[in-house]
Amino acid sequence: MSRRQNKEKLAALFSAVSQGLGEFYAAPYRRTFAKARREEDDLFMMLVFSESLGIPNPATYYTLELMPELYDRFHDWHIRMGMEHSPLDGFRCC
């Protein structure tokens, strides 16, 4: 075996061990990470749609650009927040 082949095998082994250790340490917390991310996304949606919901938002000028990007996820968000129908007058998603 050449020196190059040894290096490649060692690199592949190191990569596999590194990936296995990463999975070992991250797996117990995957659900916690997903929940934290969902809560952050919900807060962000609330910030973006706050003016439409009647909550004053000092950053409305900047969040208006994001509304079209978030309309696809709006239905899931308002259902998750416990609202049966869309709280926005001009936007029906249900």
Steps between C-alpha positions, in 0.01 A plus 500: 500500500622842420526787740220684321259208539580483871424870538170461316397204717598685816305808387193285425527329838539833678198639313286199594603518867438875507156458345415219743606707802303798373191284468560347843512839671229676295236225485367541857449873442354492149141537623601786732679678216198457271266640764726798565523573129120475461452743790746744344321470165165563671637812668638620167164443330332697779746784447447506123119482518462705818383817327235299313389348830459843663822505700716809443830412340779758473674291232198470267682666214763223503270206568261582213755361257488163677123449490483345151770251598311392814147471358563135411561414865230730641226235513711257703600783732151626583374144555795432733420823687143380561316718248247299298481753217739758362506807726582724203204667329650515152662160499306174499702184522246251630 
